[in-house]
Amino acid sequence: GAVVSQHPSRVICKSGTSVKIECRSLDFQATTMFWYRQFPKQSLMLMATSNEGSKATYEQGVEKDKFLINHASLTLSTLTVTSAHPEDSSFYICSAGSRRDTQYFGPGTRLTVL
Amino acid sequence: AQKVTQAQTEISVVEKEDVTLDCVYETRDTTYYLFWYKQPPSGELVFLIRRNSFDEQNEISGRYSWNFQKSTSSFNFTITASQVVDSAVYFCALSEANGGFKTIFGAGTRLFVKA
């Protein structure tokens, strides 16, 4: 079946640093990927839609200058949390699909900002 | 606007009991998909089922069954003879064609199955 990977699975960083999270589709090409954030004991909230070769589309309330998304190829999207602060600590999950109506979720990245 | 409501925050059952997790959705789109995911403590989402808006047939997969009723905008999930390994958070989700197939999740229901 389709596989989506994320790297790293866990990251701990100091406040003020930037962290990059990768989302890869391993056996298919994805023109669209989605990024979600999940705080402890809460649901997944869509942050943005990552479009290959063009700018990402951000959901209302998500700071695009803080959460930089780059979808440079059909198999890779990256989410960079810039100047991370403790309130950015969360579980970040991406999804991808060769078709927009069929999405596969990555295993998630747990970010802890000290 | 699309919305998914899972009114049950937590459910606790004893092993071998049947349990139903409720899901009510809102959409104005005629083409949409409904999903159920399981999220164990590890955090990784486990896909359980996808149902499109044109297929109202109920489905059974082992101990799992799903009841999709467009008349009441509900997509309920039943676990028969629950087991301890079923303990997890379960999410109902919706994606709309007109919404670019972004997936919107319900709040989730935390299921505890006691031995």
Interface residues (C-beta under 8 A of the other chain):
Chain A: T32 F34 Q38 Q42 S43 L44 M45 L46 T49 F91 I93 S95 R100 D101 T102 Q103 Y104 F105 P107 G108 R110
Chain B: Y33 Y37 G43 E44 L45 F47 R50 F91 S95 A97 G100 F101 K102 T103 I104 F105 G106 A107 G108
